[in-house]
Amino acid sequence: MAKTSIGFYSVFCIFMLFMSFFGQSYGQLKTGFYAGKCGTINAEQVVYDIVRAAFFKDKTVVAALLRMQFHDCFVRGCDASILLDGSSSEKKAGANASVRGYELIDACKSKLEEICPGTVSCADIIVMATRVAINLAGGKWFSVETGRRDGTISSATEASNSLPGPSIPVSDAVSLFASKGLNATDFVLLLGGGHTVGVIHCNFFLDRLYNFQNTGKPDPTMNTTTLTFLRSKCPSTGSTNFVFADQTVGSEFKVDKGFYNAIKLHKGVLQIDQRIEQDTLTATTVNRLSLTGDFAFQFSDAMVKLGRVGVLTGSQGQIRTNCRRIN
């Protein structure tokens, strides 16, 4: 039985990766961009195998890769600029201090450079790896568009100015996403998708627990049971502890609609989490996602749209041979 299950699983994965070779194109991005470019080796399969091995060792790689792709695409577009080392690179921005998963991207890049040097971009590896992680965590498999090239500029200041903070008003967040070609529904889907498997350090929401808007009291919109639990994890003096962004028990490592169910019960951890359940710009979408099975399909569509933000293609940028530095 075990051999049959493993065999079926392998055939299924190969079939799904093969199907990625066919589909629509967006500008110079298209599904199956690397078909035939690495000889008989499927570049997407290489990434799949490496990410799958990492996932079964540490399921938090899903949140790490989701965060990495979002933080990369929102600064200069999806150009792998977040991967560049340097004293003032994006990695040094405060908002990126908790971004991780760089070694996993390095592993994918090293293997692909062995097989077909100078062919697969670091920007595409991020997107391919994130797709794999989403699927392994229960999300819908989707075809990724590839053909991105890597950027050569990475600025901590630019990252700090481009990435939204945890207390951003919903209207400002919707406007920010619109500037990237993403609508209010995409915003709700991408926030929820990232937070359905993510963790949040206590310092990002201490004010909601103890001194909301300088009142000396907790945020009155927070579920009292959740408040008690979060206070037990995060003392008022500060802590290096973290909690799951999705407060639905059993949903912490799954890409599912649990996050929306939690915020409907006022269990949002960050202020922006709870605000999307209350704001007229987003409340209807939150309610629909919590009640239906729409999330799995719409989240994958939103990830594809995210992957189109500010891409470099054709002769733009370069294919970095080492993701941590320009050629």
C-alpha positions in Angstrom: 0.0 0.0 0.0 2.8 2.5 0.9 4.5 1.9 -2.4 1.3 2.4 -4.3 0.5 5.7 -2.5 4.0 7.1 -3.0 4.0 6.1 -6.7 0.6 7.7 -7.2 1.8 10.9 -5.4 4.9 11.1 -7.6 3.0 10.6 -10.8 0.4 13.2 -9.7 3.1 15.8 -9.0 4.9 15.2 -12.3 1.6 15.5 -14.1 0.8 18.8 -12.4 4.3 20.1 -13.2 3.9 19.0 -16.8 0.6 20.8 -17.0 2.3 24.0 -15.9 3.9 24.1 -19.3 0.6 25.1 -20.9 -1.4 28.2 -20.3 -1.8 31.9 -20.9 1.0 34.4 -21.0 1.0 37.8 -19.3 3.3 40.2 -21.1 6.6 38.3 -21.4 5.7 36.1 -18.5 4.2 32.7 -19.3 3.6 29.3 -17.8 6.2 26.8 -18.9 8.8 29.4 -19.7 11.6 27.0 -18.8 10.3 24.1 -20.8 13.3 22.7 -22.7 15.7 25.3 -21.4 17.4 22.8 -19.0 17.5 19.9 -21.4 15.4 17.0 -20.2 15.3 18.4 -16.6 12.1 20.2 -15.5 13.3 23.3 -13.6 10.0 23.4 -11.7 10.4 19.8 -10.6 13.9 20.7 -9.2 12.4 23.5 -7.1 9.5 21.2 -6.1 11.7 18.5 -4.7 13.9 20.8 -2.7 11.0 22.7 -1.2 9.1 19.5 -0.4 12.1 18.1 1.5 12.3 21.4 3.5 8.6 21.4 4.2 8.6 18.0 5.8 11.4 19.1 8.1 9.9 22.5 9.0 6.4 23.5 8.1 7.1 27.1 8.9 8.8 27.4 5.5 5.4 28.1 4.1 5.0 31.3 6.0 8.6 32.2 5.3 8.2 31.9 1.6 4.9 33.7 1.5 6.4 36.6 3.4 9.5 36.7 1.2 7.5 36.9 -2.0 5.2 39.6 -0.7 8.1 41.7 0.6 10.1 41.2 -2.6 7.2 42.1 -5.0 6.2 45.2 -3.0 9.6 46.8 -3.3 10.7 47.4 -6.9 8.5 44.6 -8.1 9.2 40.8 -8.1 12.9 41.0 -9.0 14.5 39.1 -6.2 16.0 42.4 -4.8 15.2 41.1 -1.3 17.8 38.4 -1.7 20.8 40.7 -2.3 23.3 41.1 0.5 24.7 44.5 1.5 25.1 46.9 4.3 22.0 48.9 3.1 20.1 46.3 1.1 16.4 45.5 1.6 17.4 42.8 4.1 18.5 45.5 6.5 15.1 47.2 6.6 13.3 46.8 9.9 10.2 45.4 8.1 12.4 42.6 6.7 14.1 41.6 9.9 11.9 38.6 10.3 12.1 37.5 6.6 13.8 34.2 6.3 14.1 31.3 3.9 17.2 32.6 2.0 19.1 29.4 2.4 16.2 27.5 0.7 16.3 29.8 -2.3 20.1 29.4 -2.4 19.7 25.6 -2.4 17.3 25.8 -5.4 19.6 28.2 -7.2 22.7 26.1 -6.7 21.1 22.9 -8.0 19.7 24.8 -11.1 23.1 26.4 -11.8 24.6 22.9 -11.9 22.0 21.7 -14.4 21.6 24.8 -16.6 23.9 27.7 -15.7 22.6 31.2 -16.0 19.1 30.2 -17.0 16.7 30.3 -14.1 16.3 33.6 -12.4 16.2 34.1 -8.6 12.9 36.0 -9.0 11.3 33.0 -10.6 12.7 30.6 -8.0 11.0 32.7 -5.2 7.6 32.4 -7.0 8.0 28.7 -7.9 9.1 27.8 -4.4 6.2 29.7 -2.8 3.7 28.0 -5.0 5.0 24.6 -3.9 4.9 25.5 -0.3 1.3 26.7 -0.6 0.2 23.5 -2.2 2.0 21.3 0.4 0.2 23.2 3.2 -3.2 22.4 1.7 -3.6 25.2 -0.8 -4.7 24.8 -4.4 -2.0 23.9 -7.0 -1.7 26.6 -9.6 0.4 27.2 -12.7 3.0 29.9 -12.1 4.0 32.3 -14.7 7.8 32.6 -15.2 10.2 34.5 -17.3 11.2 37.2 -14.7 14.7 38.5 -14.6 16.6 39.7 -11.5 17.1 43.3 -10.4 20.4 44.9 -9.5 19.3 47.5 -6.9 18.3 46.8 -3.3 17.6 49.6 -0.8 16.7 49.3 2.9 15.2 52.8 2.8 13.0 51.9 -0.2 11.8 48.8 1.5 10.9 50.7 4.7 9.0 53.2 2.7 7.2 50.6 0.5 6.0 47.9 3.0 2.8 48.4 4.9 2.9 48.4 8.7 0.6 46.4 11.0 -1.6 49.3 12.0 -2.1 50.8 8.5 -5.7 51.9 7.9 -7.7 49.7 5.5 -8.3 52.6 3.0 -4.5 53.3 2.9 -3.8 49.6 2.4 -6.3 49.3 -0.4 -4.8 52.4 -2.1 -1.3 50.9 -1.7 -2.3 47.6 -3.3 -4.1 49.5 -6.1 -0.8 51.2 -6.9 0.6 47.7 -7.6 -2.3 46.7 -9.8 -4.1 44.8 -7.1 -7.7 45.4 -5.9 -9.3 45.4 -2.5 -10.2 41.7 -2.8 -6.6 40.8 -3.7 -5.6 42.7 -0.5 -7.9 40.6 1.6 -6.8 37.4 0.0 -3.1 38.1 0.2 -3.3 39.3 3.8 -5.3 36.3 4.8 -3.2 33.9 2.9 0.0 35.2 4.5 -1.5 35.2 8.0 -3.2 31.8 7.7 0.2 30.2 8.3 2.2 33.1 9.7 3.5 34.0 13.1 3.7 37.4 14.7 6.1 38.7 17.3 4.6 40.1 20.4 6.0 43.6 20.0 3.9 44.2 16.9 0.6 44.1 18.8 1.5 44.8 22.5 -0.5 48.1 22.3 -3.7 46.2 21.5 -3.2 44.1 24.7 -2.3 46.8 27.2 -2.5 50.4 25.9 -4.7 50.6 22.8 -4.5 54.2 21.4 -3.0 55.4 24.7 -6.1 54.5 26.7 -4.3 52.3 29.2 -6.7 49.6 28.2 -6.8 46.7 25.7 -8.5 47.0 22.3 -12.2 46.7 23.1 -12.8 44.9 19.8 -10.6 41.9 20.7 -12.2 38.6 21.8 -11.8 38.4 25.6 -10.6 34.8 25.5 -8.1 35.7 22.8 -6.9 38.7 24.9 -6.3 36.5 27.9 -4.3 34.0 25.8 -2.2 36.6 24.0 -1.4 38.3 27.3 -0.2 35.0 28.7 2.2 34.8 25.8 3.2 38.5 25.6 3.8 40.3 28.9 3.5 44.1 28.9 7.2 44.5 29.5 7.8 43.0 26.0 8.9 39.6 24.8 10.7 37.8 22.0 7.8 35.4 21.9 5.5 35.0 18.9 2.0 33.7 18.3 0.1 32.3 15.3 -1.6 34.9 13.2 -4.4 32.5 12.6 -6.1 31.9 16.0 -8.3 29.1 14.7 -7.0 26.0 16.6 -5.8 23.3 14.1 -5.5 25.8 11.2 -2.1 27.2 12.1 -0.1 25.4 9.4 -2.8 25.1 6.8 -3.5 27.4 3.9 -7.2 27.6 4.4 -10.0 30.0 5.4 -9.4 29.6 9.1 -7.9 33.1 9.4 -11.2 34.6 8.2 -13.2 32.5 10.6 -11.0 33.8 13.4 -11.4 37.5 12.7 -15.1 37.0 12.3 -14.9 36.0 16.0 -12.8 39.1 16.8 -9.6 37.0 17.2 -7.5 39.1 14.9 -3.9 39.5 16.3 -2.8 42.6 14.4 -4.9 45.7 14.2 -5.1 45.5 10.4 -6.4 41.9 10.7 -9.4 43.0 12.7 -9.9 46.1 10.7 -10.6 44.2 7.4 -13.5 42.4 9.1 -15.0 45.8 10.1 -14.3 48.1 7.3 -16.9 48.6 4.6 -14.2 48.3 1.9 -13.4 44.7 2.9 -16.0 43.3 5.3 -18.2 41.8 2.6 -15.2 39.9 1.2 -14.1 38.6 4.6 -17.7 37.4 5.3 -17.9 35.6 2.0 -14.5 33.9 2.4 -15.4 32.7 5.9 -18.7 31.2 4.7 -17.8 29.7 1.3 -15.1 27.6 -0.3 -13.9 30.5 -2.5 -10.6 31.1 -0.7 -8.6 28.2 -2.2 -9.3 29.3 -5.8 -9.2 33.0 -5.3 -6.0 33.0 -3.3 -4.1 31.2 -6.0 -5.4 33.8 -8.5 -4.2 36.6 -6.2 -0.8 35.0 -5.9 -0.4 34.9 -9.7 -1.4 38.6 -9.9 1.1 39.4 -7.1 3.8 37.7 -9.2 3.2 40.1 -12.0 4.0 43.3 -10.0 6.9 45.3 -11.5 8.5 42.4 -13.2 11.7 42.7 -15.3 11.6 40.6 -18.5 13.3 40.3 -21.9 16.7 42.1 -21.8 15.9 43.9 -18.5 17.9 43.1 -15.4 20.0 40.0 -15.4 19.9 36.3 -14.4 22.0 36.3 -11.3 24.3 33.3 -10.9 24.3 33.9 -7.1 21.0 35.2 -5.7 22.9 37.1 -3.0 24.9 39.4 -5.3 24.7 40.9 -8.8 26.8 39.4 -11.5 
